[in-house]
Amino acid sequence: MRAYTDIRSDEELDHMMNQPLSVVYISRNGCSVCHALLPKIQQVMETYPGVEFGHITADDYEEVAGKLSIFTVPVVLIFSEGKELLRDARFIRIDEFRESLDKMTVLLER
């Protein structure tokens, strides 16, 4: 499974968001859905080695909720150069997430 960068501060989050293409997964410690979904997201991310991949545990970095307007978990966000391109929360469909990443990587290669 693909490793991720633990994000615990505004500076680390800003760095991740400003990459050419990045995925940020947000979860909480007591969320069983979050823990079940993370390995599936990691597996998808193996196919995209050029895409930065970060994980935020909202219990450890509580400011993220206000900064990114997070109201529920799990959340997967895709950023490109500081802009949010995709937000999917609560019921995340892996196939749709993969399709979105496919489209975005093709667009960025142009």
Order of alpha helices (4+ residues) and beta strands (2+ residues): beta-alpha-beta-alpha-beta-alpha-beta-beta-alpha
